[in-house]
Amino acid sequence: MTAANWSFPTAIRFGAGRVAETAEACESAGMRRPLVVTDPGMADLPLLATLRDHLDAAGVSHGVFTDLRPNPLGADVAAGVIAFRAGDHDGVIAFGGGSALDVGKLVAFMAGQSRPLWYFEDVGDNWTRADADAIAPVIAVPTTAGTGSEVGRAGVVINETECRKFVAFHPGMLAKVVICDPELTIGLPPVLTVGTGIDAFSHCLEALCAPGYHPMADGIAIEGCRLVIEHLPRVVADPTDIESRGHMMSAAAMGAVAFQKGLGAIHAISHPVSVRWHTHHGMTNAVLMPYVLEANADHIADRLDRLAAYAGISGGASGLHAHVLGWRDSLAVPHTLVELGADPAAAADVAADAVKEPPAAGNPRELTEELAAAIYTAACEGALHGTR
Ligand SMILES: [Zn+2]
């Protein structure tokens, strides 16, 4: 594997073993007493111990905060801010999967603000309400390849009082340094490798299919899709395939860059499902994907034809659809949302929430409550050929 340094959209240090550069990255980001924000499941894993050893060896005193949920809440951010202030920290190392990265970025964002988190919801120009000078620097070190949150300028948590996904955005949340070390993903359980990998694919795919003129995002999205199509099966077959792990990590970052163009119905429906039944975001997307592709089919055929040709899949858009359905068997993706715990009777409620989700605006055809309910019901019943 070739190590490389990129500065798009921020400084990215890509390559196996580069987690060893974290202490130096702290110095370059101007932090001396970082708070490591990570998933609770990471607390006893060698990955975290290795990171801490690197920091200790370089004399970087640091704290560790692990008190966050897999689908994190606003309360998790508040607890992190308390830990940040109590430890007199001056920056955050966000280390883990999407949850830890999002909470880490939001803790850094909120550390110096005097208003509550909900005040900064990503609506209109609300982000200008924040005191930009008070945002602490972040170093993002992903240990999954999916969310792409490491290169994003937003943090997502659940607003637990309103039972919905909440997004805060600020340019100052962009990590000063990202360390993409694919060795960190080798120990991921297969179900997380698949779930996060298909999340990355869904970011690229929905960005590619979102309406609007954004050829830069389209270019990144189509290559991101190809990388997942080629390399996700390889990392599932051989979790130690470091070259393919690296390509998956790149695809994850590419997805988050590309979806500035927009997302779509996969994410719009996935969010209220995850909020209600605490399902894994990426795996929920994976289940929904064929139903959404079918519902949107008449509006995305040209783009999927191009993607299929580029990715070496024969049969154009329908070949691509069949390929994605093939992941049911080859990657052990469930066929229905019911298998993830969703309740088919909740279609109207899920649909009402889905159309209000920001990703709904990027769907290539209007996502009405009726259409969202039809997609949700089809995805609960396993009924393809029912939503067009
Ligand atoms: Zn996603």
Residues whose N, C-alpha, C, O or C-beta is under 5 A from the ligand:
A	BS01	ZN	D199
